[in-house]
Amino acid sequence: MSTCHWCHVMERESFEDEEVARVLNRDFICIKVDREERPDIDSIYMSVCQLLTGQGGWPLTVFLTPEKHPFYAGTYFPKDDSMNMMGLISLLKTINNIWQNEKKTIIDATKEIMAVQKADRRPEAAKLTMNTIHHAFSQLKRSYDSYYGGFSNAPKFPTPHNLLFLLRYWYSQKETLALEMVEKTLESMKNGGIFDHVGFGFSRYSTDRKWLVPHFEKMLYDNSLLAIVYAEAYLATGNSSYSETAHQILEYILRDMTSGEGGFYSAEDADSEGVEGKFYVWTMQEIIDVLGEKDGIEYCSLYDITSKGNFEGKNIPNLIATGTLSEANKTFSELCRKRLFEYREKRIHPHKDDKILTSWNGLMLAAMSFCGKALGEEKYTISAEKCAQFILQKLVRSDGRLLARFRDGESAILAYLEDYAFLVWGLLELYEATYKPFYLEKALEFNKRMLELFKDNTAYGLFQYGHDSEKLISRPKECYDGAIPSGNSVAVMNLLRIARLTGQPSFEKEAKSIIEYFSSDIEAVPIGHTYMLCGYLYATTEKASEVVFAGSECDNMVKTYNSLYHPFSVSLSQITPELIKIAPYASEYRGYTGKAAAYVCQNFSCMSPVTDTESLSEIFLQPKKI
């Protein structure tokens, strides 16, 4: 991970140290892996680390035999022994001594570890019901911080798919507390220091309960999913502060994280000049020097900036104490922000990880497409189309095989399940933002290839890497929704949407088989599978809708539809021979009495065509807050 803070610390302390290098080069063969390029390797050996130590994280340090069998694992090690922590020098000497003198001990350990790794420990499939959904909500409610939002004390992660689940729970169950949890969390994150109030965008997580002190690296995947959540919250509530935040996230992405060719970069580091957060923090005097005394003091009072500081003697701008700004203060704040941004741009910037990953680009493709239609902002849709074209031109091999990474003109590494699933998600969103059949056709094409490459034809579920990929010591299937939703969870949602868009129930059958395969995992820890449960809700809700817009001049109808919150709905429009080839049932729909019409089907029953926007709005009327 090129933006991992503790990876950099270990690199500086140990891997660039001559004493460590002598021991490593004398006794070991060293292999450095970018876990973002090789998530398959990371997943396998991270599970070993968790098995052996009860925890995981990065940097991940694993010792293997020549057969690539693991026998010892940990995360960060200092160079020298420190308090109760063994240093890397001591560890290397100890392991080498055991390898030279007691090799059988290590070989026996690897056999035990490999037996556990290869064993299918999944219990028999459980029968998921709405009780599982309610249990997930109860678990989130128990872990919810009612004062600062979020779902733990510290560290605190945004985990956007938990919020997506809660929005769907509110919508389907009319549970107002679920919406309150979402709103409190979104407002608290936006007001906290985890949000960059000068340059926009969210950092990866907060080190404290209040969302004040972030781990300053910014990841493409977090900002993709958060843009979607804030836009969904805007549709659900009409609160313009959420749409404003979604706009600000995407402004940051378009300004700082977009390549000239249309792809999106991966991340920005937490460190600059070897100091974590240096680029982002301020002294009170700096603010006054840039803004002048009157404006500077007023800005400091709004954003918790003092001579004492709130982070290591300096200040992270935040609105935790102030709360949401009034319109007058917003205008003042924005004028100040622009001047501070111009000043900050002269600083030495954190390192930018400029590799372009298909998976994370799929997420931002989804975000740009969804926000383009939900917020009525054409530039986001244009950016999404550029991204899609970039991937199709640069990251698809001549034989149609998707690749995982592009950097410095080189495309490489066979794509993983996440690459296919996230790209299909993005293409489905782009289709509904543009109604160009080409994007739906491509989504179907990559979805078909995904099933061919990753499907387990004996036990169901999708493997992390393809049948044609490098064979590793095990072949995992992931369903846990961690920092981002799992490839299997996103594939389930894609399959359900494709089934409804095309009228082909075989796709829904595939989705349900994946849910059933992982049902025992989901039932055991519902809170760890919230995006998979979004798929389960979609598969079972009576609120699922299919909408076809027919006739000429549908723009107002589509605009109204896009302004409503309907998380279990898909739509078709601009019915052409190309679309009918993909979704034959669309040929049956025409304008009604010479007008544009919306045909809405819910729960296997179709309503009379709707020809005015008011009637369309009433169909999708969401529950009101009490």
Secondary structure, 3 states (H helix, E strand, C coil): CCCCHHHHHHHHHHHCCHHHHHHHHHHCCCCCCCCCCCHHHHHHHHHHHHHHHCCCCCCCEEEECCCCCEEEEECCCCCCCECCECCHHHHHHHHHHHHHHCHHHHHHHHHHHHHHHHCCCCCCCCCCCHHHHHHHHHHHHHHCCCCCCCCCCCCECCCHHHHHHHHHHHHHHCCHHHHHHHHHHHHHHHHCCCECCCCCCECCEECCCCCCCEECCEEHHHHHHHHHHHHHHHHHHCCHHHHHHHHHHHHHHHHHCECCCCCECCEECCEECCEECCCCCECHHHHHHHHCHHHHHHHHHHCCCCCCCCECCEECCCCCCCCCCCHHHHHHHHHHHHHHHHHHCCCCCCCEECCEEHHHHHHHHHHHHHHHHHCCCHHHHHHHHHHHHHHHHHCECCCCCEEEEEECCEEEEECCHHHHHHHHHHHHHHHHHHCCHHHHHHHHHHHHHHHHHHECCCCCCECCCCCCCCCCCCCCCCCCCCCCCCHHHHHHHHHHHHHHHHCCHHHHHHHHHHHHHCHHHHHHCHHHHHHHHHHHHHHHCCCCEEEEEECCCCHHHHHHHHCCCCCCEEEECCCCHHHHHHCHHHHHCCCECCECEEEEEECCEECCCECCHHHHHHHCCCCCCC
